[in-house]
């Protein structure tokens, strides 16, 4: 192999390593966001459940409005 070919291969390898590190950082940040959003969804679900349990039951839900 010629010297230039080695340089080209090393250059490509360096670019691939850099790209791999960038992709790893992006995936790590995305996973952190996913975990944060899952916690947020869980807390919203829990809050809605607690609000629905605390709300009085609507006994007039099946009644027709007076204009019928």
N, CA, C and O atoms as CSV, one atom per row, in Angstrom:
chain,resi,resn,atom,element,x,y,z
A,1,UNK,N,N,0.852,-1.183,0.000
A,1,UNK,CA,C,0.000,0.000,0.000
A,1,UNK,C,C,0.892,1.239,0.000
A,1,UNK,O,O,1.988,1.253,0.561
A,2,UNK,N,N,0.393,2.238,-0.629
A,2,UNK,CA,C,1.162,3.472,-0.683
A,2,UNK,C,C,0.895,4.302,0.565
A,2,UNK,O,O,-0.080,4.106,1.290
A,3,UNK,N,N,1.790,5.216,0.770
A,3,UNK,CA,C,1.671,6.110,1.932
A,3,UNK,C,C,0.367,6.907,1.883
A,3,UNK,O,O,-0.291,7.099,2.906
A,4,UNK,N,N,0.000,7.368,0.685
A,4,UNK,CA,C,-1.221,8.171,0.541
A,4,UNK,C,C,-2.459,7.330,0.880
A,4,UNK,O,O,-3.414,7.841,1.464
A,5,UNK,N,N,-2.443,6.089,0.527
A,5,UNK,CA,C,-3.582,5.219,0.827
A,5,UNK,C,C,-3.737,5.040,2.332
A,5,UNK,O,O,-4.859,5.037,2.841
A,6,UNK,N,N,-2.631,4.892,3.048
A,6,UNK,CA,C,-2.697,4.805,4.508
A,6,UNK,C,C,-3.262,6.088,5.114
A,6,UNK,O,O,-4.075,6.047,6.037
A,7,UNK,N,N,-2.829,7.202,4.592
A,7,UNK,CA,C,-3.325,8.494,5.087
A,7,UNK,C,C,-4.821,8.604,4.840
A,7,UNK,O,O,-5.563,9.061,5.710
A,8,UNK,N,N,-5.265,8.188,3.665
A,8,UNK,CA,C,-6.697,8.237,3.350
A,8,UNK,C,C,-7.508,7.344,4.292
A,8,UNK,O,O,-8.563,7.743,4.783
A,9,UNK,N,N,-7.009,6.144,4.535
A,9,UNK,CA,C,-7.706,5.229,5.443
A,9,UNK,C,C,-7.748,5.769,6.868
A,9,UNK,O,O,-8.777,5.677,7.537
A,10,UNK,N,N,-6.650,6.326,7.329
A,10,UNK,CA,C,-6.615,6.900,8.675
A,10,UNK,C,C,-7.557,8.093,8.785
A,10,UNK,O,O,-8.201,8.292,9.815
A,11,UNK,N,N,-7.633,8.877,7.726
A,11,UNK,CA,C,-8.535,10.029,7.722
A,11,UNK,C,C,-9.989,9.568,7.797
A,11,UNK,O,O,-10.783,10.109,8.567
A,12,UNK,N,N,-10.329,8.563,6.989
A,12,UNK,CA,C,-11.693,8.036,7.019
A,12,UNK,C,C,-12.014,7.449,8.390
A,12,UNK,O,O,-13.109,7.657,8.914
A,13,UNK,N,N,-11.086,6.734,8.959
A,13,UNK,CA,C,-11.289,6.148,10.277
A,13,UNK,C,C,-11.498,7.235,11.335
A,13,UNK,O,O,-12.361,7.099,12.202
A,14,UNK,N,N,-10.724,8.293,11.265
A,14,UNK,CA,C,-10.868,9.395,12.222
A,14,UNK,C,C,-12.248,10.049,12.091
A,14,UNK,O,O,-12.875,10.378,13.098
A,15,UNK,N,N,-12.716,10.235,10.865
A,15,UNK,CA,C,-14.045,10.821,10.652
A,15,UNK,C,C,-15.139,9.888,11.178
A,15,UNK,O,O,-16.116,10.347,11.771
A,16,UNK,N,N,-14.977,8.599,10.963
A,16,UNK,CA,C,-15.971,7.643,11.452
A,16,UNK,C,C,-15.998,7.610,12.977
A,16,UNK,O,O,-17.071,7.532,13.575
A,17,UNK,N,N,-14.842,7.667,13.602
A,17,UNK,CA,C,-14.802,7.693,15.061
A,17,UNK,C,C,-15.466,8.945,15.607
A,17,UNK,O,O,-16.193,8.893,16.599
A,18,UNK,N,N,-15.211,10.068,14.952
A,18,UNK,CA,C,-15.834,11.328,15.381
A,18,UNK,C,C,-17.352,11.243,15.224
A,18,UNK,O,O,-18.097,11.651,16.115
A,19,UNK,N,N,-17.802,10.716,14.096
A,19,UNK,CA,C,-19.241,10.570,13.862
A,19,UNK,C,C,-19.867,9.634,14.878
A,19,UNK,O,O,-20.965,9.896,15.368
A,20,UNK,N,N,-19.190,8.553,15.196
A,20,UNK,CA,C,-19.695,7.599,16.178
A,20,UNK,C,C,-19.851,8.252,17.550
A,20,UNK,O,O,-20.842,8.012,18.239
A,21,UNK,N,N,-18.899,9.062,17.945
A,21,UNK,CA,C,-19.001,9.764,19.227
A,21,UNK,C,C,-20.159,10.762,19.220
A,21,UNK,O,O,-20.881,10.884,20.210
A,22,UNK,N,N,-20.336,11.465,18.119
A,22,UNK,CA,C,-21.458,12.409,18.016
A,22,UNK,C,C,-22.793,11.680,18.100
A,22,UNK,O,O,-23.705,12.129,18.793
A,23,UNK,N,N,-22.910,10.563,17.400
A,23,UNK,CA,C,-24.147,9.790,17.437
A,23,UNK,C,C,-24.415,9.236,18.832
A,23,UNK,O,O,-25.561,9.206,19.282
A,24,UNK,N,N,-23.381,8.806,19.501
A,24,UNK,CA,C,-23.545,8.315,20.865
A,24,UNK,C,C,-24.049,9.425,21.786
A,24,UNK,O,O,-24.919,9.184,22.622
A,25,UNK,N,N,-23.518,10.625,21.643
A,25,UNK,CA,C,-23.985,11.759,22.452
A,25,UNK,C,C,-25.455,12.058,22.177
A,25,UNK,O,O,-26.226,12.331,23.097
A,26,UNK,N,N,-25.829,12.003,20.915
A,26,UNK,CA,C,-27.223,12.285,20.551
A,26,UNK,C,C,-28.150,11.231,21.145
A,26,UNK,O,O,-29.206,11.562,21.686
A,27,UNK,N,N,-27.761,9.974,21.046
A,27,UNK,CA,C,-28.588,8.901,21.590
A,27,UNK,C,C,-28.703,9.018,23.102
A,27,UNK,O,O,-29.773,8.783,23.663
A,28,UNK,N,N,-27.625,9.375,23.754
A,28,UNK,CA,C,-27.649,9.546,25.207
A,28,UNK,C,C,-28.617,10.661,25.606
A,28,UNK,O,O,-29.399,10.503,26.543
A,29,UNK,N,N,-28.562,11.778,24.898
A,29,UNK,CA,C,-29.466,12.895,25.192
A,29,UNK,C,C,-30.917,12.514,24.914
A,29,UNK,O,O,-31.815,12.876,25.674
A,30,UNK,N,N,-31.143,11.784,23.826
A,30,UNK,CA,C,-32.504,11.353,23.515
A,30,UNK,C,C,-33.041,10.416,24.595
A,30,UNK,O,O,-34.209,10.510,24.974
A,31,UNK,N,N,-32.209,9.528,25.084
A,31,UNK,CA,C,-32.650,8.613,26.138
A,31,UNK,C,C,-32.983,9.378,27.409
A,31,UNK,O,O,-33.957,9.058,28.090
A,32,UNK,N,N,-32.184,10.382,27.730
A,32,UNK,CA,C,-32.488,11.210,28.902
A,32,UNK,C,C,-33.825,11.911,28.727
A,32,UNK,O,O,-34.612,11.991,29.670
A,33,UNK,N,N,-34.088,12.423,27.523
A,33,UNK,CA,C,-35.365,13.089,27.252
A,33,UNK,C,C,-36.523,12.106,27.344
A,33,UNK,O,O,-37.577,12.439,27.885
A,34,UNK,N,N,-36.336,10.910,26.825
A,34,UNK,CA,C,-37.390,9.889,26.894
A,34,UNK,C,C,-37.711,9.568,28.345
A,34,UNK,O,O,-38.880,9.496,28.723
A,35,UNK,N,N,-36.684,9.377,29.154
A,35,UNK,CA,C,-36.915,9.058,30.567
A,35,UNK,C,C,-37.615,10.207,31.282
A,35,UNK,O,O,-38.498,9.976,32.108
A,36,UNK,N,N,-37.231,11.437,30.976
A,36,UNK,CA,C,-37.873,12.595,31.592
A,36,UNK,C,C,-39.330,12.680,31.173
A,36,UNK,O,O,-40.196,12.958,32.003
A,37,UNK,N,N,-39.615,12.445,29.895
A,37,UNK,CA,C,-40.992,12.504,29.411
A,37,UNK,C,C,-41.839,11.371,29.978
A,37,UNK,O,O,-43.026,11.561,30.244
A,38,UNK,N,N,-41.244,10.199,30.166
A,38,UNK,CA,C,-41.984,9.097,30.777
A,38,UNK,C,C,-42.368,9.438,32.210
A,38,UNK,O,O,-43.489,9.151,32.632
A,39,UNK,N,N,-41.462,10.041,32.960
A,39,UNK,CA,C,-41.776,10.454,34.331
A,39,UNK,C,C,-42.885,11.502,34.328
A,39,UNK,O,O,-43.793,11.461,35.158
A,40,UNK,N,N,-42.802,12.435,33.393
A,40,UNK,CA,C,-43.823,13.469,33.291
A,40,UNK,C,C,-45.182,12.862,32.969
A,40,UNK,O,O,-46.187,13.237,33.573
A,41,UNK,N,N,-45.222,11.932,32.027
A,41,UNK,CA,C,-46.487,11.264,31.683
A,41,UNK,C,C,-47.040,10.503,32.879
A,41,UNK,O,O,-48.242,10.545,33.143
A,42,UNK,N,N,-46.177,9.817,33.594
A,42,UNK,CA,C,-46.634,9.080,34.776
A,42,UNK,C,C,-47.235,10.022,35.812
A,42,UNK,O,O,-48.266,9.716,36.411
A,43,UNK,N,N,-46.596,11.158,36.021
A,43,UNK,CA,C,-47.130,12.088,37.016
A,43,UNK,C,C,-48.448,12.712,36.547
A,43,UNK,O,O,-49.339,12.959,37.360
A,44,UNK,N,N,-48.574,12.964,35.256
A,44,UNK,CA,C,-49.831,13.498,34.725
A,44,UNK,C,C,-50.942,12.463,34.864
A,44,UNK,O,O,-52.059,12.801,35.257
A,45,UNK,N,N,-50.646,11.219,34.548
A,45,UNK,CA,C,-51.644,10.152,34.685
A,45,UNK,C,C,-52.088,10.036,36.139
A,45,UNK,O,O,-53.281,9.932,36.422
A,46,UNK,N,N,-51.141,10.053,37.046
A,46,UNK,CA,C,-51.478,9.950,38.468
A,46,UNK,C,C,-52.329,11.137,38.923
A,46,UNK,O,O,-53.260,10.979,39.712
A,47,UNK,N,N,-52.003,12.309,38.423
A,47,UNK,CA,C,-52.778,13.496,38.813
A,47,UNK,C,C,-54.201,13.422,38.274
A,47,UNK,O,O,-55.151,13.756,38.983
A,48,UNK,N,N,-54.353,12.990,37.034
A,48,UNK,CA,C,-55.695,12.861,36.454
A,48,UNK,C,C,-56.498,11.829,37.232
A,48,UNK,O,O,-57.682,12.034,37.497
A,49,UNK,N,N,-55.867,10.731,37.596
A,49,UNK,CA,C,-56.573,9.708,38.383
A,49,UNK,C,C,-57.018,10.264,39.731
A,49,UNK,O,O,-58.149,10.039,40.164
A,50,UNK,N,N,-56.130,10.984,40.382
A,50,UNK,CA,C,-56.497,11.516,41.695
A,50,UNK,C,C,-57.587,12.575,41.571
A,50,UNK,O,O,-58.454,12.669,42.440
A,51,UNK,N,N,-57.560,13.366,40.515
A,51,UNK,CA,C,-58.614,14.362,40.310
A,51,UNK,C,C,-59.944,13.703,39.980
A,51,UNK,O,O,-60.995,14.152,40.438
A,52,UNK,N,N,-59.900,12.639,39.184
A,52,UNK,CA,C,-61.164,11.974,38.846
A,52,UNK,C,C,-61.749,11.255,40.053
A,52,UNK,O,O,-62.970,11.152,40.172
A,53,UNK,N,N,-60.916,10.764,40.940
A,53,UNK,CA,C,-61.411,10.129,42.153
A,53,UNK,C,C,-61.972,11.163,43.125
A,53,UNK,O,O,-62.917,10.874,43.859
A,54,UNK,N,N,-61.403,12.353,43.134
A,54,UNK,CA,C,-61.844,13.388,44.057
A,54,UNK,C,C,-63.081,14.126,43.541
A,54,UNK,O,O,-63.801,14.743,44.326
A,55,UNK,N,N,-63.334,14.068,42.231
A,55,UNK,CA,C,-64.476,14.780,41.656
A,55,UNK,C,C,-65.766,14.069,42.032
A,55,UNK,O,O,-65.815,12.839,42.080
A,56,UNK,N,N,-66.809,14.843,42.298
A,56,UNK,CA,C,-68.095,14.204,42.627
A,56,UNK,C,C,-68.652,13.483,41.407
A,56,UNK,O,O,-68.440,13.903,40.270
A,57,UNK,N,N,-69.361,12.400,41.660
A,57,UNK,CA,C,-69.962,11.641,40.572
A,57,UNK,C,C,-71.098,12.444,39.955
A,57,UNK,O,O,-71.902,13.043,40.669
A,58,UNK,N,N,-71.160,12.455,38.653
A,58,UNK,CA,C,-72.206,13.193,37.942
A,58,UNK,C,C,-73.419,12.274,37.779
A,58,UNK,O,O,-73.434,11.399,36.913
A,59,UNK,N,N,-74.426,12.481,38.616
A,59,UNK,CA,C,-75.613,11.619,38.584
A,59,UNK,C,C,-76.551,11.999,37.448
A,59,UNK,O,O,-77.435,11.214,37.104
A,60,UNK,N,N,-76.391,13.155,36.867
A,60,UNK,CA,C,-77.277,13.623,35.808
A,60,UNK,C,C,-76.688,13.362,34.411
A,60,UNK,O,O,-77.136,13.976,33.443
A,61,UNK,N,N,-75.737,12.504,34.289
A,61,UNK,CA,C,-75.059,12.282,33.010
A,61,UNK,C,C,-75.980,11.654,31.987
A,61,UNK,O,O,-75.834,11.910,30.792
A,62,UNK,N,N,-76.935,10.830,32.426
A,62,UNK,CA,C,-77.822,10.136,31.492
A,62,UNK,C,C,-79.118,10.910,31.228
A,62,UNK,O,O,-79.895,10.517,30.357
A,63,UNK,N,N,-79.360,11.967,31.939
A,63,UNK,CA,C,-80.594,12.736,31.740
A,63,UNK,C,C,-80.481,13.584,30.477
A,63,UNK,O,O,-79.413,14.094,30.137
A,64,UNK,N,N,-81.621,13.720,29.791
A,64,UNK,CA,C,-81.661,14.573,28.612
A,64,UNK,C,C,-81.776,16.025,29.062
A,64,UNK,O,O,-82.357,16.303,30.111
A,65,UNK,N,N,-81.240,16.935,28.292
A,65,UNK,CA,C,-81.373,18.355,28.638
A,65,UNK,C,C,-82.838,18.772,28.581
A,65,UNK,O,O,-83.640,18.126,27.908
A,66,UNK,N,N,-83.192,19.847,29.281
A,66,UNK,CA,C,-84.593,20.257,29.389
A,66,UNK,C,C,-85.242,20.617,28.044
A,66,UNK,O,O,-86.466,20.545,27.941
A,67,UNK,N,N,-84.509,20.984,27.050
A,67,UNK,CA,C,-85.130,21.415,25.802
A,67,UNK,C,C,-85.583,20.231,24.928
A,67,UNK,O,O,-86.100,20.458,23.834
A,68,UNK,N,N,-85.405,18.968,25.377
A,68,UNK,CA,C,-85.858,17.805,24.617
A,68,UNK,C,C,-87.285,17.512,24.928
A,68,UNK,O,O,-87.853,16.564,24.385
